[in-house]
Amino acid sequence: MGVRLVVMDDHRLLAEALATALRLRGHRVLAVGTPVGSAAELVVNRRPEVCLLGMAHPEEPSAFDVVRRIRRERPEVAVVVMGGVVHLAGVAAALAAGAAGYVRQDERIEVVERALTRVRAGEAAIAPDLLQSVFEHLLRPAAEPDDEAVRLLRVLTRREVQVLIRIAEGEDTREIADGMAIAPSTARTHVQRVLMKLGVRTRLEAAALAARTGLLDLPPEP
């Protein structure tokens, strides 16, 4: 069954071309629009399963405010961002804002379609090599940890900070369990607590938040 979606792009022609291609593949495009900043209104009114956002400038600080609003007002809607990958901070910011997928803007339509299907099923959709690059970017030390990092660190236990570090390094639950010599169920519980305390939904969001605030550069609370 096709995906019900809203297609937005900062360039009208690209939005319409994407919508046409996806319709031809059996997907139900509920609305097409531009600019991306107006996507939240369409998502709120049309209630799609997925919102596809084509970003012309994902590196801009406010680029993903629209993603945050969609996630806040329609948390059941998955967001896939299409954009450049020159600025990895932009990719990380998209994931931190709550995007479930990130697709290179020059990918084939088959890749876009596969991403839409995956996020509708509740999975993340980002190419493994791009994900690895994002993690490497996130692991670069922040220049100066901010006050938000200090606040967040105070709500995490020492063990949870260790888990967060492993999340930021890209380890899955089994690897966390093996590395910390704990049961997978215990590792899963620690991961869930870290996500809950940080106020994020996914591991990618947790890693992005930790990198953005400089959280991992601060010593754990005693």
C-alpha positions as a printed NumPy array, in Angstrom:
array([[  0.   ,   0.   ,   0.   ],
       [  1.31 ,   3.431,  -0.915],
       [  2.409,   6.023,   1.611],
       [  0.156,   9.001,   2.378],
       [  2.443,  12.018,   2.366],
       [  2.936,  15.735,   2.016],
       [  5.777,  16.838,  -0.273],
       [  7.532,  20.14 ,   0.37 ],
       [ 10.614,  21.662,  -1.223],
       [ 12.2  ,  25.091,  -1.214],
       [ 11.97 ,  24.891,  -5.021],
       [  8.441,  24.533,  -6.365],
       [  9.446,  22.632,  -9.507],
       [ 11.335,  20.047,  -7.496],
       [  8.397,  19.581,  -5.151],
       [  6.025,  19.028,  -8.07 ],
       [  8.458,  16.661,  -9.826],
       [  8.871,  14.592,  -6.663],
       [  5.121,  14.475,  -6.133],
       [  4.496,  13.344,  -9.702],
       [  7.141,  10.611,  -9.512],
       [  5.769,   9.318,  -6.222],
       [  2.177,   9.323,  -7.477],
       [  3.24 ,   7.267, -10.46 ],
       [  4.662,   4.738,  -8.001],
       [  1.37 ,   4.369,  -6.222],
       [  1.804,   6.768,  -3.326],
       [ -0.908,   9.183,  -2.248],
       [  0.379,  12.752,  -2.224],
       [ -2.051,  14.785,  -0.127],
       [ -0.425,  18.17 ,  -0.747],
       [  2.532,  19.775,  -2.472],
       [  3.994,  23.049,  -1.325],
       [  6.795,  25.545,  -0.946],
       [  8.647,  26.868,   0.975],
       [  9.526,  24.181,   3.474],
       [  8.853,  26.552,   6.345],
       [  5.111,  26.33 ,   5.642],
       [  5.04 ,  22.534,   5.889],
       [  3.696,  22.416,   9.444],
       [  0.349,  23.949,   8.468],
       [ -0.169,  21.414,   5.687],
       [  0.832,  18.523,   7.926],
       [ -1.515,  19.648,  10.694],
       [ -4.437,  20.008,   8.267],
       [ -3.86 ,  16.997,   5.995],
       [ -2.584,  14.456,   8.568],
       [ -0.221,  12.447,   6.326],
       [  1.803,   9.44 ,   7.424],
       [  5.041,  11.022,   6.203],
       [  6.238,  14.529,   5.379],
       [  9.032,  14.779,   2.787],
       [ 11.023,  18.01 ,   3.108],
       [ 13.493,  19.153,   0.442],
       [ 15.894,  21.588,   2.109],
       [ 17.898,  24.025,   0.018],
       [ 19.997,  25.192,   2.992],
       [ 20.027,  22.549,   5.75 ],
       [ 23.08 ,  24.172,   7.315],
       [ 21.113,  27.228,   8.489],
       [ 20.479,  27.268,  12.272],
       [ 16.695,  27.682,  11.953],
       [ 16.25 ,  25.249,   9.052],
       [ 14.704,  22.527,  11.163],
       [ 12.353,  24.574,  13.318],
       [  9.614,  23.242,  11.04 ],
       [ 10.607,  19.67 ,  11.88 ],
       [ 10.391,  20.417,  15.597],
       [  6.95 ,  21.93 ,  15.154],
       [  5.69 ,  18.947,  13.164],
       [  7.036,  16.555,  15.786],
       [  5.412,  18.635,  18.53 ],
       [  1.995,  19.074,  16.905],
       [  1.748,  15.828,  14.929],
       [  4.157,  13.362,  16.596],
       [  2.623,  10.481,  14.65 ],
       [  3.918,  11.97 ,  11.363],
       [  7.391,  10.798,  10.32 ],
       [  9.629,  13.373,   8.635],
       [ 12.17 ,  12.625,   5.909],
       [ 14.586,  15.395,   4.922],
       [ 16.196,  15.648,   1.484],
       [ 19.243,  17.875,   1.448],
       [ 22.936,  18.305,   0.897],
       [ 25.561,  16.479,   2.912],
       [ 28.47 ,  18.909,   2.59 ],
       [ 27.627,  20.359,   6.001],
       [ 27.289,  17.362,   8.306],
       [ 26.126,  19.66 ,  11.086],
       [ 22.96 ,  20.129,   9.034],
       [ 22.368,  16.387,   8.846],
       [ 22.948,  16.055,  12.575],
       [ 20.608,  18.986,  13.235],
       [ 17.86 ,  17.333,  11.184],
       [ 18.121,  14.156,  13.247],
       [ 18.307,  16.111,  16.494],
       [ 15.132,  17.976,  15.531],
       [ 13.307,  14.674,  15.144],
       [ 13.619,  13.737,  11.482],
       [ 13.285,   9.972,  11.026],
       [ 15.253,   9.942,   7.795],
       [ 17.76 ,  11.924,   5.749],
       [ 18.242,  11.39 ,   2.014],
       [ 20.845,  12.999,  -0.214],
       [ 19.243,  15.481,  -2.574],
       [ 20.772,  13.744,  -5.614],
       [ 19.518,  10.242,  -4.767],
       [ 17.389,   8.142,  -7.132],
       [ 13.635,   8.112,  -6.622],
       [ 13.879,   4.463,  -5.553],
       [ 15.996,   5.485,  -2.577],
       [ 13.542,   8.218,  -1.616],
       [ 10.651,   5.776,  -1.888],
       [ 12.451,   3.221,   0.276],
       [ 13.08 ,   5.888,   2.929],
       [  9.392,   6.828,   3.   ],
       [  8.374,   3.214,   3.455],
       [ 10.902,   2.635,   6.231],
       [  9.97 ,   5.667,   8.306],
       [  6.267,   4.844,   7.99 ],
       [  7.13 ,   1.489,   9.544],
       [  8.813,   3.254,  12.447],
       [ 12.395,   2.709,  11.285],
       [ 15.193,   5.199,  10.702],
       [ 16.172,   5.878,   7.102],
       [ 19.696,   7.136,   6.492],
       [ 22.482,   5.641,   4.39 ],
       [ 25.042,   3.743,   6.543],
       [ 28.003,   5.708,   5.172],
       [ 26.261,   9.011,   5.836],
       [ 25.313,   7.876,   9.325],
       [ 28.937,   6.961,  10.028],
       [ 30.079,  10.382,   8.826],
       [ 27.524,  12.063,  11.066],
       [ 28.69 ,  10.07 ,  14.086],
       [ 32.312,  10.996,  13.356],
       [ 31.243,  14.625,  13.133],
       [ 29.365,  14.376,  16.415],
       [ 32.386,  12.916,  18.166],
       [ 34.512,  15.978,  17.443],
       [ 34.956,  17.862,  20.714],
       [ 32.732,  20.893,  21.176],
       [ 34.561,  24.143,  21.727],
       [ 32.8  ,  25.152,  24.937],
       [ 30.089,  23.152,  26.698],
       [ 27.039,  25.325,  27.353],
       [ 24.778,  25.647,  30.376],
       [ 22.332,  23.184,  28.826],
       [ 25.054,  20.523,  28.899],
       [ 25.632,  21.107,  32.607],
       [ 21.907,  20.821,  33.314],
       [ 21.534,  17.634,  31.297],
       [ 24.595,  16.053,  32.865],
       [ 23.085,  16.551,  36.306],
       [ 20.081,  14.393,  35.431],
       [ 22.197,  11.466,  34.2  ],
       [ 23.865,   8.921,  36.444],
       [ 27.494,   7.992,  35.861],
       [ 26.377,   4.735,  34.246],
       [ 23.947,   6.574,  31.98 ],
       [ 26.729,   8.915,  30.851],
       [ 28.767,   5.821,  29.923],
       [ 25.802,   4.538,  27.95 ],
       [ 25.383,   7.901,  26.203],
       [ 29.035,   7.863,  25.15 ],
       [ 28.531,   4.433,  23.612],
       [ 25.346,   5.616,  21.881],
       [ 27.299,   8.534,  20.407],
       [ 29.928,   6.074,  19.179],
       [ 27.227,   4.235,  17.248],
       [ 27.025,   1.085,  19.366],
       [ 23.811,  -0.931,  19.309],
       [ 22.212,  -2.517,  22.38 ],
       [ 24.213,  -5.742,  22.11 ],
       [ 27.507,  -3.869,  21.768],
       [ 26.653,  -1.663,  24.747],
       [ 25.817,  -4.746,  26.809],
       [ 29.029,  -6.537,  25.815],
       [ 31.217,  -3.479,  26.362],
       [ 29.775,  -2.779,  29.798],
       [ 29.469,  -6.446,  30.824],
       [ 25.741,  -6.177,  31.481],
       [ 22.686,  -8.024,  30.21 ],
       [ 21.11 ,  -6.771,  26.944],
       [ 17.862,  -6.113,  28.819],
       [ 19.755,  -3.925,  31.305],
       [ 21.483,  -2.075,  28.476],
       [ 18.118,  -1.518,  26.803],
       [ 16.727,  -0.092,  30.037],
       [ 19.707,   2.261,  30.398],
       [ 19.258,   3.467,  26.806],
       [ 15.548,   4.121,  27.375],
       [ 16.312,   6.078,  30.542],
       [ 18.933,   8.181,  28.747],
       [ 16.49 ,   9.029,  25.946],
       [ 13.763,   9.858,  28.449],
       [ 16.   ,  12.092,  30.579],
       [ 17.356,  13.931,  27.546],
       [ 13.832,  14.414,  26.209],
       [ 14.549,  12.783,  22.835],
       [ 12.987,   9.893,  20.934],
       [ 15.911,   8.234,  19.174],
       [ 19.57 ,   7.426,  19.705],
       [ 20.499,   9.717,  16.836],
       [ 18.746,  12.605,  18.559],
       [ 20.574,  11.792,  21.806],
       [ 23.962,  11.751,  20.066],
       [ 23.213,  14.986,  18.227],
       [ 22.065,  16.718,  21.422],
       [ 25.161,  15.559,  23.292],
       [ 27.436,  16.875,  20.55 ],
       [ 25.585,  20.164,  20.128],
       [ 25.722,  21.044,  23.816],
       [ 29.188,  19.642,  24.516],
       [ 27.635,  17.27 ,  27.035],
       [ 30.235,  14.543,  26.499],
       [ 33.086,  16.928,  27.225],
       [ 31.994,  17.56 ,  30.793],
       [ 33.073,  15.36 ,  33.721],
       [ 30.245,  13.222,  35.157],
       [ 28.618,  14.421,  38.354],
       [ 30.029,  12.56 ,  41.403]])
